[in-house]
Amino acid sequence: GFKENLEAVVYAPLIRKSDKPPNLFTIFKITPVDGQRLVRHQFNAIRNSEKKHYKTIESTVYFFGGKYSEEKILDKNYEMKLVIAVRDYYKNMGFDFAYIPHRGESDAKLNILISNNIHVKKINLPCEIFLLMSDELPERIASFYSTILSTLPLFLRFGAIDSFVIKRNQITDRHRYAIMKCYENLKDDGYVNIISLEGV
């Protein structure tokens, strides 16, 4: 069945035998440097496997969080302000908002979100596996710059995929360049809505 075959389907590209194994395995459209063997993972095994019909949870968005303050990428107060602003953005659209935390996010931070009436939906699997094994999918998915916005649409269908922009001057110096490159990659995907919120 679908669930029983899932693990083999996901990991098959990683266990192929080859005389010259790849030294870069990525979903992104990048050019390898001299001498580098690149394999671009497009989740073809999942896409070509047994098809499954999903029910759409209308007017619902799953927002995938991250360890932004935990990794000293953002100030925690600013991170909370951003997430609340995103929640309000969808609330004004009539959407239910569910925050899917990264496993490394602190309980203290999640409790702040809960105290601000944000629905925190904890899962115990990688997001891709969790959704593949679900019977229903949200109408939209969103995040700041998570790679989940690039991976999930390769094998699951959503009404929209949204990326919310973090202001450059709010990102700590050591992380700023890499994060701006993440936004460029999402823009290049061609199917992600890049959204800037007023006042945050």
Summary of the structure (lengths in Angstrom):
residues: 200
radius of gyration: 17.9
end to end distance: 46.3
largest distance: 55.2
contacts: 505
relative contact order: 0.16
helix: 38%
strand: 20%
